[in-house]
């Protein structure tokens, strides 16, 4: 069974998963490695987070557009969450997808 992390936005569940293809798409859109983007997230916070959300949605949420990812970002914040909360969700997704050891920080 495929490993994924579930996030609820606007009362709807979305399955997040990072695959090699998803990470390559994220890196292409950001113009740098995902880990470099995270290390320097203060330089491009919203674009990095939205792009990672968009990439994480790709494997298990067919045809999710970048515009949809931006709308989900806005809805996540409107739901009373912080950007930091979404970063934590994405970090959990990285761990679930096998890109971080349990408890490892980005």
N, C-alpha and C positions, 0 to 999 in steps of 0.2 A: 504494500500500500504506500502511496506517495505521502511523504511528510509535508505538512502545511501548518500554518498558523492562522487562526480565524480572528478577524477583527469585525466589530459591529459598528456600522456607521449609518446614522439615520434609521435605526431599527432594522437594518438589513445586514446579514452576515456575508462577509467576503473571505475567501480562502486565499491567503498569501503564500507564495512559494518562490524561492529563487532557484532558477536553473542556470546552467551555463549560458544558454541562449538569452535568458532574461538579463543576466549580469552584463553580457556583451552589449545588449541593447541599451542598458542604463549607462554603461561606460561610453558608448558611442554618442549618446545624447548629451552627456555631461562633458565630453572631451577629455576625460581623465579616468583613472581607475576609481572604482567605487570606494575603496579604502582611503585613497588620497582625498576624494571628495568629502568623506566623513571626517577625516583628520582636520580638514580646513572648512568645516561646515559653516563656521561663522561668516565666511566670505560669500556664501551663496546659499543661505539657509533654505528658503522656500523652494527654490528650483531643485536643490538636491533632494529634499524630502519628497516633493511631488514626483520627481523622476524615479526615485526608489519605490515609491508607492505604485506608480504606473508599471514599472518593471515587475514588481512582486505580484501584481494582479494578472499579468499576461498568461502564465501557465494554466491557471484554473478558472479564469473569468474571460471567456472567449470575446475577442474583439473589443476589449476595453480601451478606449481612446485616451490620449493624453488630456484632452478636455474633460473627460469623465473623471480622470484622476484629480484634476484641479478642483472639480466640483466636489469630489469626495473629501479632499483636503479641507475645503471650506465648510462642508457639512460636519466633519469631525470636530472642527473648532466650534462651530455653532452648537454642537451637542454638549459643549461645556468642557471640552478637553483642551490641553495645551499642546503646542508644537512638540515640546519635550516628550509628552505622552506618546505621540505618533512616532517619534524617533525610537522610543523604547519598544514600541510594537514592531517596528522594522528591524531592530536589533534582535528581538525574539525570533522574527522570521528568518534572519540570517542563521541563528543557532539551529532552529528547526530544520532548515535546509542544508545543514552540515557545513556552514562556512565559518562558524565560531564554536569554540568549545563551550560547554555549559559554564555559565558564570563569567565568561570572558567579555570584557568591555571592548567597545570599538575605539 
